[in-house]
């Protein structure tokens, strides 16, 4: 029990930003590394599978770079003040360098063997420095690295604003605001170049946004807020420098990268288009359009065969050298607002919430990647800050995933509300949702809640919507067939209200017999068959924020949480208040597989979790400060394989796992296993297969020949008549394997004993057994002459196994001659009978 309490902890299970820093390719382009919160994820570029999760940092990882002296190792830095060296093939931490300063970015150079470059902040929070850090050599795993050398001051903290020049690293360029600074390592001098910062239209957006250096020549490329790209040359002289302009982007240039040879320049921005400038000329450029979201980062593999773009929708696209997308690694899309909350798709067990604008994203919690997007609004998204967009505000699953209801709205003025509800039916053929019914203006005001009746005995699907217009509406599925086709559609069956109060929440009981609708401070209970008002509950403790029924043995209870911080439990049999508690509930979620209910409250320190049963006011489990920020949503996810926690405090996690989303959209959960242990066996197998050396000849014939050999081996095993004895039952072999090596006799002595143990037994048969076997064989021949073609050893083997002895009949020479004659005889005339 004590071990369980130590192991159970709040862990980040996914949803971290994959686009926080530039992704890094391995030297052979087989793997790609990306920062994900306080982890580093290793993905396969061929299969898109996550093969390793490197964990060890205590805070956000801010930079990753390959070790220039060993291409199988990776450096990483973090806000926790450490630099770690990893073996990414085995996922092993090799060394930790303790710097003791908050590290914002990391750079490595092949010419600087024992040093790396990091960005640190000075005493003032907005002033950053680029310094050189010497990494001492030591055999210990944790080493202090305190030797810092100043390089550049007054720089931007973003690593996109720092670039090292050519292969020898002779200079480093840094941009900030309207300034370009170039530091020369040999001369130890700094050249500064300034663009006009006047506010007239011509120079209004000259700000630097990113920088890249040519790998072969002395050329610096800078991106700007006005969409221009400037190529700087002769920058070793502040008076003779020159620059040329390239202009295609209509908005700011978000990142730049040169190819390995320097023959082309890559740029990206909010247009979602990757631009390749061949020979850095205006006329010779290629495009890869419609990448789905703004390009935040661009990376190039050391081999030069792959590019990589990181996007604002938490996506990484791997691109071939000919500008063809080959793989997509999609993380949890972070929308500006999560209006729909967290839902679970009953069919795929995927997490469902707002994704790209106008979309629902289906996200796999097991593999930490997006399964697919469902376009709800079905309109082209225009990326304009001043434009009021259509927002997807509500969604709910019904009938075990057979139906999906969504609500979208757009309001430009207070009196101009555009409201639309859509109902989607799951199509088994296409394995997706198809729009079935579209309802314009289902209510006169905003819809506050919607829910399906998910009772097992429910014959007709039922949907309830609650609105600020003071009504709740009941929608049922009806036959909408005509002479041309068979179809079903949704229509309104009942409209209810209570004293013109705003309807705020609604939910069905577990058996579907009762419907609870909250009208501001009052809870109303309705009969789901006749839609008659049965009773009302009122505590006058403020507007009701959350409402849910109990499950299983606690189905007679109804829970409500108010804005004034009061949690009430009502008994539906006695129609009285069972108990109440003062608790500022922000999230309240019932477990579908048990009686437990999870409530998350907000305190001045952070968010606290309370797990309880409605029948008892005493909590089963309390966890203080599960997050320092506000928890906005939560959901229980049923487990495929139940856990076996023996501690009474943790039994609420046996059947389901609780996930919650914070204000910064970090997805957290309670777990006892590390993220590395959650990796699927298939991804581990892929990593092992990709680590094997391969040749061009293997790619041509190796796999095909291996498949043929496997097929032949399987057929041989099926037709094999003589079964070899199991090696584990042979004393000679067990002694050979279990005896220590220094005690064993010489190999020449062991060889004969080992070979003899593998030989089959050839014991002579007794006089009584041979005639019995012969008689049985004769009876077999007389019954069916077709079976005479079968090998007689098969009959012998089956008979001897019945006797429990390991006997094999040895044929004499005369018997073998007779058997050959029988095989040559043509028995095809029997088929004509």
Secondary structure, 3 states (H helix, E strand, C coil): CHHHHHHCEEEEEECCCCCCCCCEECCCCCEEEEEECCEEEEEECCCCCEEEEEECCCCCEEEEEECCCCCCEEEEEECCCEEEEEECCCCEEEEEEECCCCEEEEECCCCCCCEEEEEEECCCCCCEEEEEEECCCCCCCEEECCCEEEEEEEECCCHHHEEECCCCCCEEEEEECCEEEEEECCCCEEEEEECCCCCCHHHCCCCEEEEEECCCCCCEEEEECCCEEEEEECCCCCCCCEEEEEECCCCCEEEEEECCCCCEEEEEECCCCEEEEECCCCCCEEEECCCCCCEEEEEECCCCCEEEEEECCCEEEEEECCCCEEEEEECCCCCCCCCCCCEECCCCCCEEEECCCCEEEEEECCCCEEEEEEECCCCCCCCCCCCCCCEEEEEEEECCCCEEEEEEEEEEECCEEEEEEEEEEEECCCCEEEEEEEEECCCCCCEEEEEECCCCCCCCCEEEEEECCCEEEEEEEEECCCCCCCCEEEEEEEEEECCCCCEEEEEECCCCCEEEEEECCEEEEEECCCCCEEEEEECCCCCEEEEEECCHHHCCEEEEEECCCEEEEEECCCCEEEEEEECCEEEEEECCCCCEEEEEEECCCCEEEEEEECCCCCCCEEEEEEECCCEEEEEEEECCCCCCCCCHHHHHHCCEEEEEEECCCCEEEEECCCCCCCCCHHHHHHHHHHHCCCCHHHHHHHHHHHHHHHHHHHHHHHHCCCCCCCHHHCHHHHHHHHCCCCCCCCHHHHHHHHHHHHCCCCCCCCHHHHHHHHHHHHHHHHHCHHHHHCCHHHHHHHHHHHHCCCCCCCCCHHHHHHHHHHHHCCCHHHHHC
